Amino acid sequence: MTCNTLPATQYKDPKKYLWLLSVIAPFAAPLGPIMYLYTGHTQWLWVFLAFFYLGLPVLDFVFGEDKQNPPEQAVPQLENTTYYRVITYLLVPIITFGFLFNVVFLATHDLHWLHWLAVAITTGSLLGFGLNLGHEMGHKKRKLDKALALFTLSLGGYGHFSIEHNRGHHRDVATPEDPATSRMGEHIYEFMLREIPGAFKRAWKLEGERLERAGKSRWNMGNEILQAGAMTVVLYTTLIAMFGWSMVPVMAVVAFWGAFQLTSANYIEHYGLMRQKLPSGEYERCAPHHSWNSNHLVSNLVVFQLQRHSDHHANPARSYQSLRDFPELPSLPSGYFGMFLIAYVPPLWFAIMNPRLLEVAGKNAQKINIHPRKRARVIQRYSLAA
């Protein structure tokens, strides 16, 4: 009897305690500066980047994929188990501490520019974990989850994310209308210039419409974007007042890299995939095959199984511990951290992902979300059925 057929009362999550890696792993961000202060060795300042961008892809390769699913009968039990929720709550103070410790460290220590940049990118990557945490909690209905999500997102000045993601991205995903869906032939730096401002504009529009339906001004403090923005302004102003103007470039680089981590995830999650338009003019319902999926065990354990993105979009209310794999999904060759590195080198990304995309779409241009300016060139180059 497999774990998919066990009765709910007999099912035990084999990864129950491994999920603690989602809490432990981000602590590597402040660990580097802490060990540098203790030992004086600058190598420690690179430990986070080495672990996540080199170590995790290697571990994903060694341990491979995990394609086991919890039985459907056990999902209500998993969703209602407090343990999984507490894990997400524990990560909030760890991310907050790591962020504050690192930015103060950067603003108060004279480092070679290369080591300074390593810690700044490390801290921005930690904000990326915060965005992932905000993503997980922002989908929940509990007020505490939503409040903690808003606070965590405000650390990097990205408080509009939950609105944009939940009400915008999930509605428009895998269509040309979605600024957070990358297109075939669009490299990540081009995507960034479309996605970051586009996401904010959509969030502001959606929140303004919500308030106007309630008979309120969009400038009302019931606006969640303004609430998060106020928290960001208070925090950043306080840090500058306490530690001087050297904090300004720190916050600028750290906040940018945090936002770029979200851009990196968005870029790889739906690259080129396309929902079909129905005769009614509406798009077909989002299904698992409209997202790129990754079952790589180790990286999934440190990002709350975000990489099982296919089930997340098909069933947004499911918590991380309940997300499933499906057969014949569009699949990534590595976990997200390995794919980030590939995406940062566009020719390498296109060489790896375009053949996979063409296979998924059956070389049918109507089933591919192609960069509009490159459409004719892509169709000709790959001999697509137009």
Backbone torsions as a table, in degrees:
resi	resn	phi	psi	omega
1	MET	NA	122.4	-179.0
2	THR	-85.2	171.3	179.8
3	CYS	-66.4	-18.0	178.4
4	ASN	-77.5	-18.1	-176.3
5	THR	-113.5	-3.3	178.4
6	LEU	-64.9	141.1	172.4
7	PRO	-60.3	151.7	-177.1
8	ALA	-56.8	-37.7	-177.0
9	THR	-68.3	-21.4	-179.1
10	GLN	-98.2	-10.4	-174.4
11	TYR	-74.9	132.8	174.5
12	LYS	-126.3	125.3	-178.4
13	ASP	-64.0	113.8	-178.2
14	PRO	-68.3	-15.4	-179.8
15	LYS	-106.3	13.9	-172.7
16	LYS	-51.4	-49.7	-177.0
17	TYR	-88.1	-16.9	175.9
18	LEU	-70.4	-22.5	177.7
19	TRP	-62.2	-18.6	177.2
20	LEU	-62.7	-18.2	175.6
21	LEU	-61.5	-27.2	177.3
22	SER	-65.4	-23.0	178.0
23	VAL	-93.9	-40.8	-174.8
24	ILE	-73.0	-43.8	-173.2
25	ALA	-58.2	-43.6	-179.7
26	PRO	-63.6	-17.2	178.8
27	PHE	-68.8	-12.2	175.4
28	ALA	-65.4	-20.6	-178.8
29	ALA	-64.4	-53.7	175.9
30	PRO	-78.6	-15.5	-178.3
31	LEU	-61.2	-37.8	-179.9
32	GLY	-59.5	-56.5	176.1
33	PRO	-60.0	-35.6	178.9
34	ILE	-62.5	-46.3	-179.4
35	MET	-70.2	-30.7	175.1
36	TYR	-64.1	-43.4	178.8
37	LEU	-64.3	-32.0	-177.4
38	TYR	-80.5	-37.2	-173.6
39	THR	-109.2	-24.3	-175.5
40	GLY	80.6	4.3	-178.4
41	HIS	-91.9	120.6	-176.5
42	THR	-70.6	-15.9	178.7
43	GLN	-57.5	-30.9	-179.3
44	TRP	-62.4	-26.1	-177.5
45	LEU	-69.6	-11.7	-179.0
46	TRP	-105.1	1.4	-170.6
47	VAL	-64.5	-39.7	-178.6
48	PHE	-64.3	-50.1	-178.2
49	LEU	-62.1	-40.6	179.6
50	ALA	-63.6	-41.9	-177.5
51	PHE	-67.9	-48.2	-172.3
52	PHE	-79.6	-37.0	-174.8
53	TYR	-95.9	-13.9	175.1
54	LEU	-118.9	-48.8	-176.8
55	GLY	-64.1	-47.3	-176.4
56	LEU	-64.7	-43.4	175.4
57	PRO	-59.4	-36.1	177.3
58	VAL	-66.4	-44.6	179.0
59	LEU	-63.7	-37.3	176.5
60	ASP	-61.9	-39.4	179.0
61	PHE	-66.6	-42.0	-176.6
62	VAL	-69.1	-46.6	-174.9
63	PHE	-89.9	-15.0	173.3
64	GLY	71.1	-155.7	-173.7
65	GLU	-100.3	153.7	175.0
66	ASP	-118.5	109.6	-176.3
67	LYS	-108.4	13.5	178.7
68	GLN	-78.1	142.5	177.9
69	ASN	-117.6	147.0	170.3
70	PRO	-69.8	146.4	177.4
71	PRO	-65.0	145.9	-177.5
72	GLU	-58.9	-32.8	-179.5
73	GLN	-65.5	-23.4	-177.4
74	ALA	-90.8	-8.4	-175.3
75	VAL	-61.7	-45.8	177.1
76	PRO	-56.2	-39.5	178.0
77	GLN	-63.4	-45.0	179.8
78	LEU	-63.7	-42.5	-177.0
79	GLU	-66.4	-29.4	-175.5
80	ASN	-98.3	4.1	179.2
81	THR	-82.2	118.5	-174.4
82	THR	-60.4	-31.4	-177.1
83	TYR	-49.7	-46.1	-176.1
84	TYR	-66.9	-35.1	178.2
85	ARG	-70.4	-38.8	180.0
86	VAL	-62.4	-36.0	178.4
87	ILE	-58.0	-43.6	179.2
88	THR	-66.1	-36.6	179.2
89	TYR	-65.9	-37.1	-179.1
90	LEU	-63.4	-28.9	-176.9
91	LEU	-72.6	-23.6	-178.1
92	VAL	-59.8	-53.5	179.0
93	PRO	-66.3	-29.2	179.1
94	ILE	-67.5	-45.0	178.3
95	ILE	-66.0	-41.2	-179.8
96	THR	-63.1	-46.9	178.8
97	PHE	-61.6	-48.9	-177.9
98	GLY	-60.3	-42.4	179.1
99	PHE	-62.6	-51.2	-177.4
100	LEU	-65.2	-43.2	-179.6
101	PHE	-60.7	-45.6	-175.4
102	ASN	-70.4	-40.5	-178.9
103	VAL	-69.3	-36.0	176.0
104	VAL	-66.8	-41.1	176.5
105	PHE	-57.3	-46.6	-178.5
106	LEU	-65.1	-37.3	-176.4
107	ALA	-78.0	-15.8	-172.8
108	THR	-119.4	4.7	-179.9
109	HIS	-126.6	138.2	-179.5
110	ASP	-88.3	101.6	-176.6
111	LEU	-114.3	153.8	168.2
112	HIS	-58.3	144.2	-172.8
113	TRP	-57.4	-31.3	-178.4
114	LEU	-69.5	-41.1	177.7
115	HIS	-70.7	-36.7	176.4
116	TRP	-59.9	-45.3	-179.4
117	LEU	-64.6	-37.8	178.9
118	ALA	-60.2	-43.6	-179.7
119	VAL	-71.5	-37.0	178.8
120	ALA	-64.2	-44.0	178.0
121	ILE	-66.5	-39.0	175.6
122	THR	-56.7	-46.4	-177.1
123	THR	-69.0	-38.3	174.8
124	GLY	-63.9	-37.3	176.5
125	SER	-64.9	-35.1	175.5
126	LEU	-62.3	-39.9	174.5
127	LEU	-62.2	-30.3	174.3
128	GLY	-61.4	-40.2	173.9
129	PHE	-62.8	-36.3	177.3
130	GLY	-64.8	-38.9	176.5
131	LEU	-64.9	-39.2	177.1
132	ASN	-64.9	-40.1	176.7
133	LEU	-64.5	-43.5	177.1
134	GLY	-61.6	-34.1	176.5
135	HIS	-63.5	-46.3	-179.4
136	GLU	-65.0	-47.7	-176.3
137	MET	-78.0	-28.5	-178.6
138	GLY	-66.6	-19.0	178.1
139	HIS	-84.9	-6.8	-176.5
140	LYS	-87.7	159.4	-178.2
141	LYS	-91.9	-18.1	-177.8
142	ARG	-66.4	137.1	-178.1
143	LYS	-62.3	-37.5	-179.7
144	LEU	-62.9	-43.7	179.2
145	ASP	-60.1	-46.1	-178.1
146	LYS	-65.3	-38.9	179.5
147	ALA	-66.3	-43.2	178.7
148	LEU	-67.2	-35.7	176.7
149	ALA	-62.6	-45.1	-179.1
150	LEU	-63.1	-41.6	178.7
151	PHE	-63.6	-46.7	-178.0
152	THR	-62.9	-41.2	179.1
153	LEU	-66.5	-31.1	-178.0
154	SER	-68.7	-21.7	179.3
155	LEU	-58.2	-35.9	-179.6
156	GLY	-104.1	12.6	-179.8
157	GLY	67.3	31.7	-176.7
158	TYR	-123.9	41.8	-174.7
159	GLY	-68.3	-10.8	179.6
160	HIS	-83.2	-3.5	-170.5
161	PHE	-60.1	-48.8	-175.5
162	SER	-59.4	-41.5	179.2
163	ILE	-63.3	-51.0	-177.2
164	GLU	-61.8	-43.0	-175.4
165	HIS	-72.7	-51.2	-173.4
166	ASN	-70.4	-43.3	-173.5
167	ARG	-98.7	-16.7	-178.1
168	GLY	-110.0	-61.9	-176.2
169	HIS	-60.6	-45.1	-178.6
170	HIS	-65.6	-26.5	177.8
171	ARG	-78.1	-42.8	-170.6
172	ASP	-103.2	-0.7	-172.6
173	VAL	-51.6	144.5	177.6
174	ALA	60.1	35.8	172.8
175	THR	-135.6	161.3	177.3
176	PRO	-64.7	-17.8	-178.8
177	GLU	-77.4	-10.9	-173.3
178	ASP	-94.9	114.8	177.0
179	PRO	-68.6	-14.7	-178.8
180	ALA	-98.3	11.6	174.1
181	THR	-113.0	122.4	-179.4
182	SER	-81.2	154.5	-174.9
183	ARG	-111.5	151.7	177.7
184	MET	-59.2	130.7	-179.0
185	GLY	89.5	-3.8	179.8
186	GLU	-97.9	117.2	179.2
187	HIS	-80.4	165.9	-169.2
188	ILE	-64.2	-31.8	-178.0
189	TYR	-74.4	-34.1	173.3
190	GLU	-68.0	-42.8	178.1
191	PHE	-60.4	-41.6	-179.1
192	MET	-57.3	-42.0	-177.7
193	LEU	-70.3	-18.7	176.0
194	ARG	-94.3	-39.8	-171.6
195	GLU	-75.5	-47.0	-173.7
196	ILE	-63.1	-53.3	177.4
197	PRO	-68.8	-35.2	-179.5
198	GLY	-63.4	-38.5	179.1
199	ALA	-65.1	-42.8	179.8
200	PHE	-65.9	-43.1	-180.0
201	LYS	-60.4	-42.9	-179.9
202	ARG	-66.6	-41.0	178.9
203	ALA	-62.0	-45.1	-179.1
204	TRP	-62.9	-40.5	178.9
205	LYS	-64.7	-46.6	-178.5
206	LEU	-64.0	-43.0	-179.3
207	GLU	-69.7	-38.3	176.6
208	GLY	-61.9	-41.8	178.6
209	GLU	-65.1	-38.0	178.6
210	ARG	-62.4	-44.9	-179.1
211	LEU	-69.1	-38.4	179.5
212	GLU	-65.9	-34.8	175.3
213	ARG	-63.8	-28.6	178.1
214	ALA	-88.7	5.9	178.1
215	GLY	77.7	25.1	-177.9
216	LYS	-119.9	158.4	175.7
217	SER	-74.8	148.0	176.9
218	ARG	-68.7	-13.1	177.2
219	TRP	-91.5	5.8	175.1
220	ASN	-66.7	146.0	-179.3
221	MET	-72.5	1.7	168.2
222	GLY	-74.8	-8.7	176.8
223	ASN	-70.8	116.2	-175.6
224	GLU	-65.0	-28.9	178.7
225	ILE	-67.0	-40.7	177.8
226	LEU	-68.3	-36.8	178.4
227	GLN	-61.0	-50.3	-179.5
228	ALA	-65.7	-38.9	179.0
229	GLY	-61.5	-39.1	178.4
230	ALA	-63.8	-40.4	178.1
231	MET	-63.5	-41.5	179.4
232	THR	-63.4	-45.8	-179.0
233	VAL	-62.2	-44.4	179.3
234	VAL	-62.2	-45.5	-178.7
235	LEU	-64.1	-50.2	-176.7
236	TYR	-66.4	-39.9	178.2
237	THR	-63.2	-41.0	178.9
238	THR	-63.6	-43.8	179.6
239	LEU	-63.1	-41.4	178.5
240	ILE	-66.2	-40.8	179.6
241	ALA	-64.3	-35.6	-176.6
242	MET	-82.1	-34.5	-170.4
243	PHE	-122.4	5.7	172.1
244	GLY	88.1	179.5	-174.9
245	TRP	-69.1	-13.7	175.8
246	SER	-64.0	-16.0	178.4
247	MET	-73.8	-21.8	-175.5
248	VAL	-63.6	-54.0	177.8
249	PRO	-63.7	-30.7	176.9
250	VAL	-60.1	-52.9	-176.9
251	MET	-65.0	-36.4	-179.0
252	ALA	-63.3	-48.5	-177.6
253	VAL	-69.3	-43.1	-177.9
254	VAL	-64.3	-47.0	-179.6
255	ALA	-64.3	-40.1	178.3
256	PHE	-61.8	-46.6	-177.2
257	TRP	-66.9	-32.8	174.9
258	GLY	-61.5	-45.6	178.1
259	ALA	-64.0	-37.0	-178.6
260	PHE	-68.4	-27.1	175.5
261	GLN	-66.4	-39.4	175.4
262	LEU	-65.7	-43.0	176.8
263	THR	-57.7	-42.0	-179.7
264	SER	-61.5	-43.3	179.0
265	ALA	-65.4	-46.6	179.1
266	ASN	-59.9	-37.4	-177.4
267	TYR	-61.5	-43.7	-174.2
268	ILE	-86.1	-16.8	-170.6
269	GLU	-74.6	-28.9	-175.6
270	HIS	-137.3	19.4	-173.0
271	TYR	-47.4	114.3	173.2
272	GLY	73.7	-6.2	-177.4
273	LEU	-76.9	148.5	-169.3
274	MET	-140.9	123.6	168.8
275	ARG	-80.0	141.8	-176.5
276	GLN	-85.2	145.3	178.8
277	LYS	-84.3	133.9	-179.8
278	LEU	-86.4	164.6	177.3
279	PRO	-55.8	-26.0	179.8
280	SER	-72.5	-11.9	-175.8
281	GLY	95.7	-13.3	176.1
282	GLU	-83.6	158.2	175.1
283	TYR	-86.5	149.7	175.3
284	GLU	-58.6	156.7	-179.4
285	ARG	-62.7	142.3	178.3
286	CYS	-64.2	130.0	-178.2
287	ALA	-123.2	167.6	-179.0
288	PRO	-53.9	-31.7	-176.4
289	HIS	-79.0	5.2	176.3
290	HIS	-95.8	10.9	176.6
291	SER	-136.0	147.5	171.7
292	TRP	-80.0	131.7	-173.9
293	ASN	-111.2	151.7	173.3
294	SER	-143.4	126.1	178.3
295	ASN	-102.7	14.2	-176.8
296	HIS	-60.4	122.8	-166.1
297	LEU	-60.7	-55.5	-168.5
298	VAL	-67.0	-49.1	-178.7
299	SER	-65.4	-32.3	176.0
300	ASN	-64.1	-32.9	-179.2
301	LEU	-69.8	-21.5	-178.3
302	VAL	-102.6	-1.8	178.0
303	VAL	-126.9	30.0	178.4
304	PHE	51.5	41.5	174.4
305	GLN	55.6	29.7	176.0
306	LEU	-55.9	-29.2	-174.4
307	GLN	-72.6	-14.2	168.7
308	ARG	-83.4	61.1	-169.3
309	HIS	-74.9	-23.9	-179.7
310	SER	-62.9	-47.2	179.5
311	ASP	-70.0	-33.4	179.5
312	HIS	-60.1	-45.0	-178.5
313	HIS	-74.0	-31.7	177.3
314	ALA	-73.2	-30.6	-178.0
315	ASN	-138.8	77.1	-171.6
316	PRO	-62.0	-24.0	-176.8
317	ALA	-78.4	-12.8	-178.2
318	ARG	-68.6	136.8	176.0
319	SER	-79.7	165.3	-172.9
320	TYR	-57.0	-37.6	-174.8
321	GLN	-72.2	-12.7	-176.5
322	SER	-106.2	-3.2	-176.0
323	LEU	-67.4	144.5	-171.8
324	ARG	-117.2	161.6	169.7
325	ASP	-96.7	152.9	175.4
326	PHE	-129.1	151.9	178.4
327	PRO	-71.3	150.7	172.4
328	GLU	58.9	39.4	175.6
329	LEU	-87.0	153.0	168.1
330	PRO	-59.8	123.2	-170.3
331	SER	-123.5	141.3	176.6
332	LEU	-84.4	147.7	-179.5
333	PRO	-77.4	-9.8	-179.9
334	SER	-149.3	172.8	172.1
335	GLY	-71.7	176.8	-172.7
336	TYR	-60.2	-39.0	-175.3
337	PHE	-65.8	-39.2	174.7
338	GLY	-67.6	-38.4	-179.6
339	MET	-70.1	-31.8	175.6
340	PHE	-57.5	-48.9	-178.7
341	LEU	-60.9	-39.3	178.1
342	ILE	-65.4	-42.2	-178.1
343	ALA	-63.8	-30.8	-178.4
344	TYR	-71.3	-8.6	175.4
345	VAL	-119.1	86.5	-170.6
346	PRO	-49.8	-44.5	179.4
347	PRO	-60.2	-36.3	178.2
348	LEU	-67.6	-42.3	178.3
349	TRP	-58.9	-49.9	-178.5
350	PHE	-62.5	-39.1	-179.2
351	ALA	-64.1	-34.3	-177.9
352	ILE	-86.6	-44.5	-169.6
353	MET	-90.7	-30.9	-178.8
354	ASN	-61.5	-43.2	176.2
355	PRO	-61.6	-37.3	177.7
356	ARG	-64.7	-42.8	179.7
357	LEU	-63.1	-43.5	179.8
358	LEU	-62.7	-37.5	178.0
359	GLU	-65.6	-43.1	179.6
360	VAL	-62.6	-41.7	-174.9
361	ALA	-88.1	-1.2	-178.8
362	GLY	63.3	28.7	-180.0
363	LYS	56.1	30.5	177.6
364	ASN	-102.6	113.9	-175.9
365	ALA	-61.3	-27.9	-179.7
366	GLN	-69.9	-16.5	-179.7
367	LYS	-103.5	14.0	-179.6
368	ILE	-125.9	134.2	175.3
369	ASN	-84.7	95.9	-171.9
370	ILE	-99.9	142.2	174.5
371	HIS	-53.1	121.9	-173.8
372	PRO	-55.9	-41.7	-177.2
373	ARG	-71.7	-18.7	-176.7
374	LYS	-109.8	8.3	-172.5
375	ARG	-59.0	-51.7	-177.7
376	ALA	-62.0	-40.8	-179.3
377	ARG	-64.6	-42.5	-179.9
378	VAL	-65.6	-44.2	-180.0
379	ILE	-60.5	-42.9	-179.5
380	GLN	-68.8	-44.9	-175.9
381	ARG	-62.4	-42.1	-174.4
382	TYR	-100.7	7.1	179.1
383	SER	52.3	52.3	-176.7
384	LEU	-81.6	150.3	171.2
385	ALA	-76.4	114.7	-172.8
386	ALA	-93.3	NA	NA
